[in-house]
Amino acid sequence: ILIIIETISLFIRPLALGVRLTANLTAGHLLIQLTSIASISLISTTFTLSVLTTITLLLLTILELAVAIIQAYVFVLLLSLYLQENT
């Protein structure tokens, strides 16, 4: 029975890694989408607040790019560790 549990564990690890990476990247995209919608809707009411929201959107985009680079590095590192453990 231990062989079955270890085999399932080996298949679940990369799947859990993919779900975690997808959730992290989706959260950033969702935050950027909500901020851009707020910026567009604020143009007609308060221009200065819209400009501040747009600057925040630019900073979030830079942060999302950094997160994407880090997540790609973590994905490759953990996947190589998982594969190295199995061979």
PyMOL Python script that loads the backbone (N, CA, C, O; Angstrom):
from pymol import cmd

cmd.read_pdbstr("""\
ATOM      1  N   ILE A   1       0.819  -1.205   0.000  1.00  0.00           N
ATOM      2  CA  ILE A   1       0.000   0.000   0.000  1.00  0.00           C
ATOM      3  C   ILE A   1       0.859   1.263   0.000  1.00  0.00           C
ATOM      4  O   ILE A   1       0.424   2.313  -0.471  1.00  0.00           O
ATOM      5  N   LEU A   2       2.059   1.160   0.521  1.00  0.00           N
ATOM      6  CA  LEU A   2       2.964   2.308   0.541  1.00  0.00           C
ATOM      7  C   LEU A   2       3.377   2.715  -0.877  1.00  0.00           C
ATOM      8  O   LEU A   2       3.577   3.897  -1.156  1.00  0.00           O
ATOM      9  N   ILE A   3       3.500   1.744  -1.755  1.00  0.00           N
ATOM     10  CA  ILE A   3       3.856   2.037  -3.147  1.00  0.00           C
ATOM     11  C   ILE A   3       2.753   2.853  -3.823  1.00  0.00           C
ATOM     12  O   ILE A   3       3.034   3.775  -4.589  1.00  0.00           O
ATOM     13  N   ILE A   4       1.513   2.509  -3.536  1.00  0.00           N
ATOM     14  CA  ILE A   4       0.379   3.241  -4.122  1.00  0.00           C
ATOM     15  C   ILE A   4       0.351   4.676  -3.605  1.00  0.00           C
ATOM     16  O   ILE A   4       0.126   5.609  -4.376  1.00  0.00           O
ATOM     17  N   ILE A   5       0.576   4.855  -2.318  1.00  0.00           N
ATOM     18  CA  ILE A   5       0.566   6.203  -1.728  1.00  0.00           C
ATOM     19  C   ILE A   5       1.699   7.048  -2.307  1.00  0.00           C
ATOM     20  O   ILE A   5       1.487   8.220  -2.619  1.00  0.00           O
ATOM     21  N   GLU A   6       2.884   6.486  -2.455  1.00  0.00           N
ATOM     22  CA  GLU A   6       4.012   7.234  -3.023  1.00  0.00           C
ATOM     23  C   GLU A   6       3.768   7.576  -4.494  1.00  0.00           C
ATOM     24  O   GLU A   6       4.131   8.662  -4.947  1.00  0.00           O
ATOM     25  N   THR A   7       3.163   6.667  -5.227  1.00  0.00           N
ATOM     26  CA  THR A   7       2.864   6.938  -6.633  1.00  0.00           C
ATOM     27  C   THR A   7       1.860   8.076  -6.764  1.00  0.00           C
ATOM     28  O   THR A   7       2.025   8.958  -7.607  1.00  0.00           O
ATOM     29  N   ILE A   8       0.837   8.061  -5.947  1.00  0.00           N
ATOM     30  CA  ILE A   8      -0.144   9.152  -5.955  1.00  0.00           C
ATOM     31  C   ILE A   8       0.515  10.463  -5.558  1.00  0.00           C
ATOM     32  O   ILE A   8       0.214  11.508  -6.135  1.00  0.00           O
ATOM     33  N   SER A   9       1.407  10.417  -4.583  1.00  0.00           N
ATOM     34  CA  SER A   9       2.111  11.610  -4.137  1.00  0.00           C
ATOM     35  C   SER A   9       2.964  12.202  -5.253  1.00  0.00           C
ATOM     36  O   SER A   9       3.053  13.423  -5.389  1.00  0.00           O
ATOM     37  N   LEU A  10       3.588  11.347  -6.047  1.00  0.00           N
ATOM     38  CA  LEU A  10       4.427  11.835  -7.145  1.00  0.00           C
ATOM     39  C   LEU A  10       3.609  12.513  -8.238  1.00  0.00           C
ATOM     40  O   LEU A  10       4.094  13.430  -8.900  1.00  0.00           O
ATOM     41  N   PHE A  11       2.374  12.067  -8.430  1.00  0.00           N
ATOM     42  CA  PHE A  11       1.516  12.705  -9.428  1.00  0.00           C
ATOM     43  C   PHE A  11       0.844  13.969  -8.892  1.00  0.00           C
ATOM     44  O   PHE A  11       0.551  14.887  -9.659  1.00  0.00           O
ATOM     45  N   ILE A  12       0.603  14.022  -7.601  1.00  0.00           N
ATOM     46  CA  ILE A  12      -0.097  15.162  -7.008  1.00  0.00           C
ATOM     47  C   ILE A  12       0.818  16.375  -6.867  1.00  0.00           C
ATOM     48  O   ILE A  12       0.342  17.504  -6.990  1.00  0.00           O
ATOM     49  N   ARG A  13       2.095  16.187  -6.617  1.00  0.00           N
ATOM     50  CA  ARG A  13       3.009  17.313  -6.412  1.00  0.00           C
ATOM     51  C   ARG A  13       3.027  18.300  -7.573  1.00  0.00           C
ATOM     52  O   ARG A  13       2.796  19.488  -7.349  1.00  0.00           O
ATOM     53  N   PRO A  14       3.292  17.861  -8.810  1.00  0.00           N
ATOM     54  CA  PRO A  14       3.272  18.838  -9.911  1.00  0.00           C
ATOM     55  C   PRO A  14       1.895  19.450 -10.140  1.00  0.00           C
ATOM     56  O   PRO A  14       1.792  20.609 -10.541  1.00  0.00           O
ATOM     57  N   LEU A  15       0.845  18.689  -9.891  1.00  0.00           N
ATOM     58  CA  LEU A  15      -0.506  19.224 -10.042  1.00  0.00           C
ATOM     59  C   LEU A  15      -0.774  20.334  -9.015  1.00  0.00           C
ATOM     60  O   LEU A  15      -1.345  21.372  -9.349  1.00  0.00           O
ATOM     61  N   ALA A  16      -0.360  20.106  -7.775  1.00  0.00           N
ATOM     62  CA  ALA A  16      -0.519  21.131  -6.741  1.00  0.00           C
ATOM     63  C   ALA A  16       0.335  22.357  -7.049  1.00  0.00           C
ATOM     64  O   ALA A  16      -0.074  23.489  -6.789  1.00  0.00           O
ATOM     65  N   LEU A  17       1.506  22.129  -7.597  1.00  0.00           N
ATOM     66  CA  LEU A  17       2.370  23.244  -7.987  1.00  0.00           C
ATOM     67  C   LEU A  17       1.714  24.080  -9.083  1.00  0.00           C
ATOM     68  O   LEU A  17       1.758  25.310  -9.036  1.00  0.00           O
ATOM     69  N   GLY A  18       1.117  23.429 -10.053  1.00  0.00           N
ATOM     70  CA  GLY A  18       0.430  24.152 -11.120  1.00  0.00           C
ATOM     71  C   GLY A  18      -0.768  24.931 -10.631  1.00  0.00           C
ATOM     72  O   GLY A  18      -1.015  26.046 -11.091  1.00  0.00           O
ATOM     73  N   VAL A  19      -1.521  24.356  -9.697  1.00  0.00           N
ATOM     74  CA  VAL A  19      -2.675  25.064  -9.136  1.00  0.00           C
ATOM     75  C   VAL A  19      -2.222  26.293  -8.356  1.00  0.00           C
ATOM     76  O   VAL A  19      -2.844  27.351  -8.444  1.00  0.00           O
ATOM     77  N   ARG A  20      -1.145  26.155  -7.597  1.00  0.00           N
ATOM     78  CA  ARG A  20      -0.638  27.289  -6.817  1.00  0.00           C
ATOM     79  C   ARG A  20      -0.157  28.405  -7.728  1.00  0.00           C
ATOM     80  O   ARG A  20      -0.444  29.575  -7.477  1.00  0.00           O
ATOM     81  N   LEU A  21       0.572  28.058  -8.783  1.00  0.00           N
ATOM     82  CA  LEU A  21       1.047  29.071  -9.712  1.00  0.00           C
ATOM     83  C   LEU A  21      -0.106  29.754 -10.440  1.00  0.00           C
ATOM     84  O   LEU A  21      -0.086  30.969 -10.635  1.00  0.00           O
ATOM     85  N   THR A  22      -1.099  28.986 -10.836  1.00  0.00           N
ATOM     86  CA  THR A  22      -2.266  29.556 -11.512  1.00  0.00           C
ATOM     87  C   THR A  22      -3.014  30.517 -10.599  1.00  0.00           C
ATOM     88  O   THR A  22      -3.446  31.583 -11.038  1.00  0.00           O
ATOM     89  N   ALA A  23      -3.169  30.150  -9.347  1.00  0.00           N
ATOM     90  CA  ALA A  23      -3.869  31.024  -8.396  1.00  0.00           C
ATOM     91  C   ALA A  23      -3.099  32.323  -8.168  1.00  0.00           C
ATOM     92  O   ALA A  23      -3.701  33.395  -8.109  1.00  0.00           O
ATOM     93  N   ASN A  24      -1.790  32.239  -8.042  1.00  0.00           N
ATOM     94  CA  ASN A  24      -0.993  33.453  -7.823  1.00  0.00           C
ATOM     95  C   ASN A  24      -1.057  34.389  -9.021  1.00  0.00           C
ATOM     96  O   ASN A  24      -1.200  35.600  -8.855  1.00  0.00           O
ATOM     97  N   LEU A  25      -0.954  33.843 -10.218  1.00  0.00           N
ATOM     98  CA  LEU A  25      -0.980  34.696 -11.401  1.00  0.00           C
ATOM     99  C   LEU A  25      -2.377  35.247 -11.675  1.00  0.00           C
ATOM    100  O   LEU A  25      -2.520  36.383 -12.127  1.00  0.00           O
ATOM    101  N   THR A  26      -3.401  34.451 -11.405  1.00  0.00           N
ATOM    102  CA  THR A  26      -4.777  34.908 -11.617  1.00  0.00           C
ATOM    103  C   THR A  26      -5.141  36.024 -10.653  1.00  0.00           C
ATOM    104  O   THR A  26      -5.846  36.962 -11.028  1.00  0.00           O
ATOM    105  N   ALA A  27      -4.670  35.935  -9.420  1.00  0.00           N
ATOM    106  CA  ALA A  27      -4.964  36.984  -8.437  1.00  0.00           C
ATOM    107  C   ALA A  27      -4.381  38.324  -8.880  1.00  0.00           C
ATOM    108  O   ALA A  27      -5.032  39.359  -8.735  1.00  0.00           O
ATOM    109  N   GLY A  28      -3.178  38.315  -9.411  1.00  0.00           N
ATOM    110  CA  GLY A  28      -2.567  39.554  -9.890  1.00  0.00           C
ATOM    111  C   GLY A  28      -3.308  40.137 -11.076  1.00  0.00           C
ATOM    112  O   GLY A  28      -3.523  41.348 -11.146  1.00  0.00           O
ATOM    113  N   HIS A  29      -3.702  39.281 -12.011  1.00  0.00           N
ATOM    114  CA  HIS A  29      -4.452  39.760 -13.173  1.00  0.00           C
ATOM    115  C   HIS A  29      -5.818  40.319 -12.766  1.00  0.00           C
ATOM    116  O   HIS A  29      -6.278  41.315 -13.324  1.00  0.00           O
ATOM    117  N   LEU A  30      -6.449  39.683 -11.809  1.00  0.00           N
ATOM    118  CA  LEU A  30      -7.740  40.161 -11.327  1.00  0.00           C
ATOM    119  C   LEU A  30      -7.609  41.533 -10.668  1.00  0.00           C
ATOM    120  O   LEU A  30      -8.448  42.409 -10.880  1.00  0.00           O
ATOM    121  N   LEU A  31      -6.567  41.716  -9.876  1.00  0.00           N
ATOM    122  CA  LEU A  31      -6.334  43.004  -9.231  1.00  0.00           C
ATOM    123  C   LEU A  31      -6.068  44.094 -10.262  1.00  0.00           C
ATOM    124  O   LEU A  31      -6.555  45.214 -10.114  1.00  0.00           O
ATOM    125  N   ILE A  32      -5.311  43.785 -11.289  1.00  0.00           N
ATOM    126  CA  ILE A  32      -5.052  44.754 -12.356  1.00  0.00           C
ATOM    127  C   ILE A  32      -6.334  45.088 -13.109  1.00  0.00           C
ATOM    128  O   ILE A  32      -6.572  46.250 -13.437  1.00  0.00           O
ATOM    129  N   GLN A  33      -7.155  44.094 -13.383  1.00  0.00           N
ATOM    130  CA  GLN A  33      -8.429  44.325 -14.078  1.00  0.00           C
ATOM    131  C   GLN A  33      -9.351  45.226 -13.261  1.00  0.00           C
ATOM    132  O   GLN A  33      -9.954  46.151 -13.805  1.00  0.00           O
ATOM    133  N   LEU A  34      -9.463  44.964 -11.973  1.00  0.00           N
ATOM    134  CA  LEU A  34     -10.332  45.784 -11.121  1.00  0.00           C
ATOM    135  C   LEU A  34      -9.825  47.217 -11.016  1.00  0.00           C
ATOM    136  O   LEU A  34     -10.617  48.159 -11.011  1.00  0.00           O
ATOM    137  N   THR A  35      -8.510  47.384 -10.934  1.00  0.00           N
ATOM    138  CA  THR A  35      -7.946  48.730 -10.854  1.00  0.00           C
ATOM    139  C   THR A  35      -8.141  49.484 -12.161  1.00  0.00           C
ATOM    140  O   THR A  35      -8.408  50.685 -12.142  1.00  0.00           O
ATOM    141  N   SER A  36      -8.015  48.809 -13.287  1.00  0.00           N
ATOM    142  CA  SER A  36      -8.214  49.500 -14.566  1.00  0.00           C
ATOM    143  C   SER A  36      -9.670  49.902 -14.762  1.00  0.00           C
ATOM    144  O   SER A  36      -9.947  50.968 -15.311  1.00  0.00           O
ATOM    145  N   ILE A  37     -10.595  49.068 -14.323  1.00  0.00           N
ATOM    146  CA  ILE A  37     -12.015  49.433 -14.403  1.00  0.00           C
ATOM    147  C   ILE A  37     -12.305  50.647 -13.526  1.00  0.00           C
ATOM    148  O   ILE A  37     -13.060  51.538 -13.916  1.00  0.00           O
ATOM    149  N   ALA A  38     -11.697  50.676 -12.334  1.00  0.00           N
ATOM    150  CA  ALA A  38     -11.885  51.829 -11.443  1.00  0.00           C
ATOM    151  C   ALA A  38     -11.298  53.087 -12.062  1.00  0.00           C
ATOM    152  O   ALA A  38     -11.889  54.162 -11.963  1.00  0.00           O
ATOM    153  N   SER A  39     -10.141  52.963 -12.700  1.00  0.00           N
ATOM    154  CA  SER A  39      -9.515  54.120 -13.334  1.00  0.00           C
ATOM    155  C   SER A  39     -10.361  54.656 -14.478  1.00  0.00           C
ATOM    156  O   SER A  39     -10.494  55.871 -14.627  1.00  0.00           O
ATOM    157  N   ILE A  40     -10.933  53.781 -15.282  1.00  0.00           N
ATOM    158  CA  ILE A  40     -11.782  54.220 -16.398  1.00  0.00           C
ATOM    159  C   ILE A  40     -13.053  54.886 -15.896  1.00  0.00           C
ATOM    160  O   ILE A  40     -13.496  55.886 -16.462  1.00  0.00           O
ATOM    161  N   SER A  41     -13.643  54.341 -14.841  1.00  0.00           N
ATOM    162  CA  SER A  41     -14.886  54.930 -14.335  1.00  0.00           C
ATOM    163  C   SER A  41     -14.644  56.242 -13.592  1.00  0.00           C
ATOM    164  O   SER A  41     -15.566  57.048 -13.463  1.00  0.00           O
ATOM    165  N   LEU A  42     -13.432  56.474 -13.103  1.00  0.00           N
ATOM    166  CA  LEU A  42     -13.141  57.712 -12.381  1.00  0.00           C
ATOM    167  C   LEU A  42     -12.750  58.864 -13.298  1.00  0.00           C
ATOM    168  O   LEU A  42     -12.667  60.004 -12.840  1.00  0.00           O
ATOM    169  N   ILE A  43     -12.508  58.600 -14.576  1.00  0.00           N
ATOM    170  CA  ILE A  43     -12.105  59.668 -15.492  1.00  0.00           C
ATOM    171  C   ILE A  43     -13.181  60.740 -15.588  1.00  0.00           C
ATOM    172  O   ILE A  43     -12.876  61.933 -15.626  1.00  0.00           O
ATOM    173  N   SER A  44     -14.425  60.317 -15.627  1.00  0.00           N
ATOM    174  CA  SER A  44     -15.505  61.294 -15.806  1.00  0.00           C
ATOM    175  C   SER A  44     -15.790  62.084 -14.532  1.00  0.00           C
ATOM    176  O   SER A  44     -16.306  63.197 -14.626  1.00  0.00           O
ATOM    177  N   THR A  45     -15.485  61.573 -13.370  1.00  0.00           N
ATOM    178  CA  THR A  45     -15.808  62.274 -12.121  1.00  0.00           C
ATOM    179  C   THR A  45     -14.620  63.058 -11.583  1.00  0.00           C
ATOM    180  O   THR A  45     -14.700  64.278 -11.447  1.00  0.00           O
ATOM    181  N   THR A  46     -13.539  62.390 -11.282  1.00  0.00           N
ATOM    182  CA  THR A  46     -12.383  63.050 -10.686  1.00  0.00           C
ATOM    183  C   THR A  46     -11.148  62.687 -11.481  1.00  0.00           C
ATOM    184  O   THR A  46     -10.690  61.545 -11.452  1.00  0.00           O
ATOM    185  N   PHE A  47     -10.609  63.665 -12.194  1.00  0.00           N
ATOM    186  CA  PHE A  47      -9.471  63.390 -13.063  1.00  0.00           C
ATOM    187  C   PHE A  47      -8.209  63.090 -12.263  1.00  0.00           C
ATOM    188  O   PHE A  47      -7.454  62.190 -12.631  1.00  0.00           O
ATOM    189  N   THR A  48      -7.964  63.821 -11.180  1.00  0.00           N
ATOM    190  CA  THR A  48      -6.735  63.600 -10.397  1.00  0.00           C
ATOM    191  C   THR A  48      -6.739  62.219  -9.738  1.00  0.00           C
ATOM    192  O   THR A  48      -5.711  61.544  -9.681  1.00  0.00           O
ATOM    193  N   LEU A  49      -7.891  61.816  -9.251  1.00  0.00           N
ATOM    194  CA  LEU A  49      -7.982  60.479  -8.658  1.00  0.00           C
ATOM    195  C   LEU A  49      -7.797  59.403  -9.722  1.00  0.00           C
ATOM    196  O   LEU A  49      -7.234  58.342  -9.452  1.00  0.00           O
ATOM    197  N   SER A  50      -8.269  59.681 -10.921  1.00  0.00           N
ATOM    198  CA  SER A  50      -8.072  58.751 -12.027  1.00  0.00           C
ATOM    199  C   SER A  50      -6.592  58.635 -12.388  1.00  0.00           C
ATOM    200  O   SER A  50      -6.109  57.543 -12.687  1.00  0.00           O
ATOM    201  N   VAL A  51      -5.878  59.749 -12.360  1.00  0.00           N
ATOM    202  CA  VAL A  51      -4.439  59.719 -12.642  1.00  0.00           C
ATOM    203  C   VAL A  51      -3.707  58.925 -11.562  1.00  0.00           C
ATOM    204  O   VAL A  51      -2.809  58.145 -11.878  1.00  0.00           O
ATOM    205  N   LEU A  52      -4.073  59.110 -10.302  1.00  0.00           N
ATOM    206  CA  LEU A  52      -3.458  58.355  -9.211  1.00  0.00           C
ATOM    207  C   LEU A  52      -3.753  56.859  -9.339  1.00  0.00           C
ATOM    208  O   LEU A  52      -2.893  56.020  -9.071  1.00  0.00           O
ATOM    209  N   THR A  53      -4.954  56.548  -9.744  1.00  0.00           N
ATOM    210  CA  THR A  53      -5.307  55.136  -9.953  1.00  0.00           C
ATOM    211  C   THR A  53      -4.533  54.545 -11.122  1.00  0.00           C
ATOM    212  O   THR A  53      -4.142  53.379 -11.081  1.00  0.00           O
ATOM    213  N   THR A  54      -4.310  55.337 -12.157  1.00  0.00           N
ATOM    214  CA  THR A  54      -3.529  54.868 -13.298  1.00  0.00           C
ATOM    215  C   THR A  54      -2.071  54.637 -12.906  1.00  0.00           C
ATOM    216  O   THR A  54      -1.453  53.676 -13.364  1.00  0.00           O
ATOM    217  N   ILE A  55      -1.524  55.502 -12.070  1.00  0.00           N
ATOM    218  CA  ILE A  55      -0.161  55.301 -11.573  1.00  0.00           C
ATOM    219  C   ILE A  55      -0.096  54.030 -10.730  1.00  0.00           C
ATOM    220  O   ILE A  55       0.863  53.265 -10.826  1.00  0.00           O
ATOM    221  N   THR A  56      -1.112  53.811  -9.909  1.00  0.00           N
ATOM    222  CA  THR A  56      -1.188  52.574  -9.132  1.00  0.00           C
ATOM    223  C   THR A  56      -1.265  51.368 -10.056  1.00  0.00           C
ATOM    224  O   THR A  56      -0.661  50.330  -9.787  1.00  0.00           O
ATOM    225  N   LEU A  57      -2.004  51.509 -11.134  1.00  0.00           N
ATOM    226  CA  LEU A  57      -2.108  50.426 -12.118  1.00  0.00           C
ATOM    227  C   LEU A  57      -0.753  50.128 -12.756  1.00  0.00           C
ATOM    228  O   LEU A  57      -0.414  48.963 -12.967  1.00  0.00           O
ATOM    229  N   LEU A  58       0.013  51.148 -13.061  1.00  0.00           N
ATOM    230  CA  LEU A  58       1.350  50.952 -13.617  1.00  0.00           C
ATOM    231  C   LEU A  58       2.256  50.228 -12.622  1.00  0.00           C
ATOM    232  O   LEU A  58       3.002  49.324 -13.000  1.00  0.00           O
ATOM    233  N   LEU A  59       2.189  50.622 -11.368  1.00  0.00           N
ATOM    234  CA  LEU A  59       2.997  49.962 -10.335  1.00  0.00           C
ATOM    235  C   LEU A  59       2.563  48.502 -10.135  1.00  0.00           C
ATOM    236  O   LEU A  59       3.403  47.627  -9.922  1.00  0.00           O
ATOM    237  N   LEU A  60       1.266  48.246 -10.203  1.00  0.00           N
ATOM    238  CA  LEU A  60       0.779  46.868 -10.100  1.00  0.00           C
ATOM    239  C   LEU A  60       1.235  46.013 -11.274  1.00  0.00           C
ATOM    240  O   LEU A  60       1.510  44.823 -11.117  1.00  0.00           O
ATOM    241  N   THR A  61       1.313  46.626 -12.449  1.00  0.00           N
ATOM    242  CA  THR A  61       1.787  45.895 -13.625  1.00  0.00           C
ATOM    243  C   THR A  61       3.255  45.504 -13.456  1.00  0.00           C
ATOM    244  O   THR A  61       3.648  44.388 -13.795  1.00  0.00           O
ATOM    245  N   ILE A  62       4.054  46.416 -12.935  1.00  0.00           N
ATOM    246  CA  ILE A  62       5.467  46.104 -12.673  1.00  0.00           C
ATOM    247  C   ILE A  62       5.578  45.010 -11.618  1.00  0.00           C
ATOM    248  O   ILE A  62       6.398  44.101 -11.742  1.00  0.00           O
ATOM    249  N   LEU A  63       4.754  45.103 -10.584  1.00  0.00           N
ATOM    250  CA  LEU A  63       4.748  44.070  -9.546  1.00  0.00           C
ATOM    251  C   LEU A  63       4.322  42.718 -10.117  1.00  0.00           C
ATOM    252  O   LEU A  63       4.887  41.685  -9.760  1.00  0.00           O
ATOM    253  N   GLU A  64       3.337  42.724 -10.994  1.00  0.00           N
ATOM    254  CA  GLU A  64       2.867  41.480 -11.616  1.00  0.00           C
ATOM    255  C   GLU A  64       3.955  40.863 -12.495  1.00  0.00           C
ATOM    256  O   GLU A  64       4.085  39.640 -12.550  1.00  0.00           O
ATOM    257  N   LEU A  65       4.713  41.675 -13.163  1.00  0.00           N
ATOM    258  CA  LEU A  65       5.818  41.175 -13.969  1.00  0.00           C
ATOM    259  C   LEU A  65       6.880  40.522 -13.079  1.00  0.00           C
ATOM    260  O   LEU A  65       7.405  39.458 -13.407  1.00  0.00           O
ATOM    261  N   ALA A  66       7.187  41.164 -11.962  1.00  0.00           N
ATOM    262  CA  ALA A  66       8.154  40.586 -11.019  1.00  0.00           C
ATOM    263  C   ALA A  66       7.638  39.274 -10.442  1.00  0.00           C
ATOM    264  O   ALA A  66       8.397  38.314 -10.313  1.00  0.00           O
ATOM    265  N   VAL A  67       6.364  39.223 -10.097  1.00  0.00           N
ATOM    266  CA  VAL A  67       5.767  37.993  -9.567  1.00  0.00           C
ATOM    267  C   VAL A  67       5.807  36.888 -10.613  1.00  0.00           C
ATOM    268  O   VAL A  67       6.075  35.734 -10.277  1.00  0.00           O
ATOM    269  N   ALA A  68       5.548  37.217 -11.866  1.00  0.00           N
ATOM    270  CA  ALA A  68       5.581  36.216 -12.931  1.00  0.00           C
ATOM    271  C   ALA A  68       6.989  35.641 -13.101  1.00  0.00           C
ATOM    272  O   ALA A  68       7.146  34.439 -13.314  1.00  0.00           O
ATOM    273  N   ILE A  69       7.998  36.484 -13.009  1.00  0.00           N
ATOM    274  CA  ILE A  69       9.375  36.007 -13.126  1.00  0.00           C
ATOM    275  C   ILE A  69       9.726  35.103 -11.953  1.00  0.00           C
ATOM    276  O   ILE A  69      10.337  34.051 -12.142  1.00  0.00           O
ATOM    277  N   ILE A  70       9.346  35.501 -10.753  1.00  0.00           N
ATOM    278  CA  ILE A  70       9.636  34.691  -9.568  1.00  0.00           C
ATOM    279  C   ILE A  70       8.872  33.370  -9.623  1.00  0.00           C
ATOM    280  O   ILE A  70       9.426  32.323  -9.288  1.00  0.00           O
ATOM    281  N   GLN A  71       7.617  33.407 -10.037  1.00  0.00           N
ATOM    282  CA  GLN A  71       6.827  32.182 -10.117  1.00  0.00           C
ATOM    283  C   GLN A  71       7.394  31.231 -11.168  1.00  0.00           C
ATOM    284  O   GLN A  71       7.389  30.016 -10.969  1.00  0.00           O
ATOM    285  N   ALA A  72       7.879  31.766 -12.275  1.00  0.00           N
ATOM    286  CA  ALA A  72       8.491  30.907 -13.292  1.00  0.00           C
ATOM    287  C   ALA A  72       9.756  30.254 -12.742  1.00  0.00           C
ATOM    288  O   ALA A  72      10.001  29.073 -12.988  1.00  0.00           O
ATOM    289  N   TYR A  73      10.553  31.008 -12.005  1.00  0.00           N
ATOM    290  CA  TYR A  73      11.761  30.458 -11.398  1.00  0.00           C
ATOM    291  C   TYR A  73      11.418  29.368 -10.391  1.00  0.00           C
ATOM    292  O   TYR A  73      12.043  28.307 -10.384  1.00  0.00           O
ATOM    293  N   VAL A  74      10.432  29.623  -9.546  1.00  0.00           N
ATOM    294  CA  VAL A  74      10.023  28.632  -8.546  1.00  0.00           C
ATOM    295  C   VAL A  74       9.468  27.385  -9.232  1.00  0.00           C
ATOM    296  O   VAL A  74       9.748  26.268  -8.798  1.00  0.00           O
ATOM    297  N   PHE A  75       8.690  27.564 -10.291  1.00  0.00           N
ATOM    298  CA  PHE A  75       8.133  26.426 -11.006  1.00  0.00           C
ATOM    299  C   PHE A  75       9.234  25.540 -11.575  1.00  0.00           C
ATOM    300  O   PHE A  75       9.199  24.321 -11.412  1.00  0.00           O
ATOM    301  N   VAL A  76      10.206  26.149 -12.239  1.00  0.00           N
ATOM    302  CA  VAL A  76      11.294  25.372 -12.840  1.00  0.00           C
ATOM    303  C   VAL A  76      12.140  24.703 -11.756  1.00  0.00           C
ATOM    304  O   VAL A  76      12.537  23.547 -11.904  1.00  0.00           O
ATOM    305  N   LEU A  77      12.416  25.422 -10.674  1.00  0.00           N
ATOM    306  CA  LEU A  77      13.219  24.867  -9.594  1.00  0.00           C
ATOM    307  C   LEU A  77      12.533  23.676  -8.937  1.00  0.00           C
ATOM    308  O   LEU A  77      13.152  22.627  -8.759  1.00  0.00           O
ATOM    309  N   LEU A  78      11.272  23.826  -8.577  1.00  0.00           N
ATOM    310  CA  LEU A  78      10.567  22.733  -7.921  1.00  0.00           C
ATOM    311  C   LEU A  78      10.320  21.561  -8.863  1.00  0.00           C
ATOM    312  O   LEU A  78      10.402  20.404  -8.450  1.00  0.00           O
ATOM    313  N   LEU A  79      10.022  21.849 -10.108  1.00  0.00           N
ATOM    314  CA  LEU A  79       9.816  20.762 -11.057  1.00  0.00           C
ATOM    315  C   LEU A  79      11.100  19.973 -11.279  1.00  0.00           C
ATOM    316  O   LEU A  79      11.067  18.747 -11.387  1.00  0.00           O
ATOM    317  N   SER A  80      12.224  20.668 -11.347  1.00  0.00           N
ATOM    318  CA  SER A  80      13.496  19.948 -11.504  1.00  0.00           C
ATOM    319  C   SER A  80      13.824  19.139 -10.253  1.00  0.00           C
ATOM    320  O   SER A  80      14.386  18.049 -10.353  1.00  0.00           O
ATOM    321  N   LEU A  81      13.480  19.660  -9.080  1.00  0.00           N
ATOM    322  CA  LEU A  81      13.691  18.888  -7.853  1.00  0.00           C
ATOM    323  C   LEU A  81      12.796  17.657  -7.812  1.00  0.00           C
ATOM    324  O   LEU A  81      13.235  16.586  -7.390  1.00  0.00           O
ATOM    325  N   TYR A  82      11.557  17.797  -8.242  1.00  0.00           N
ATOM    326  CA  TYR A  82      10.636  16.653  -8.267  1.00  0.00           C
ATOM    327  C   TYR A  82      11.115  15.588  -9.240  1.00  0.00           C
ATOM    328  O   TYR A  82      11.072  14.395  -8.940  1.00  0.00           O
ATOM    329  N   LEU A  83      11.576  16.030 -10.416  1.00  0.00           N
ATOM    330  CA  LEU A  83      12.050  15.079 -11.417  1.00  0.00           C
ATOM    331  C   LEU A  83      13.360  14.426 -10.988  1.00  0.00           C
ATOM    332  O   LEU A  83      13.584  13.243 -11.245  1.00  0.00           O
ATOM    333  N   GLN A  84      14.220  15.199 -10.335  1.00  0.00           N
ATOM    334  CA  GLN A  84      15.487  14.651  -9.862  1.00  0.00           C
ATOM    335  C   GLN A  84      15.267  13.620  -8.765  1.00  0.00           C
ATOM    336  O   GLN A  84      16.013  12.648  -8.652  1.00  0.00           O
ATOM    337  N   GLU A  85      14.245  13.840  -7.967  1.00  0.00           N
ATOM    338  CA  GLU A  85      13.920  12.907  -6.890  1.00  0.00           C
ATOM    339  C   GLU A  85      13.434  11.576  -7.441  1.00  0.00           C
ATOM    340  O   GLU A  85      13.617  10.541  -6.800  1.00  0.00           O
ATOM    341  N   ASN A  86      12.816  11.585  -8.621  1.00  0.00           N
ATOM    342  CA  ASN A  86      12.232  10.370  -9.190  1.00  0.00           C
ATOM    343  C   ASN A  86      13.207   9.577 -10.048  1.00  0.00           C
ATOM    344  O   ASN A  86      12.939   8.415 -10.356  1.00  0.00           O
ATOM    345  N   THR A  87      14.320  10.165 -10.440  1.00  0.00           N
ATOM    346  CA  THR A  87      15.238   9.425 -11.308  1.00  0.00           C
ATOM    347  C   THR A  87      16.439   8.921 -10.563  1.00  0.00           C
ATOM    348  O   THR A  87      17.307   8.278 -11.153  1.00  0.00           O
TER     349      THR A  87
END
""", "prot")
cmd.dss("prot")
cmd.show_as("cartoon", "prot")
cmd.util.cbc("prot")
cmd.orient("prot")
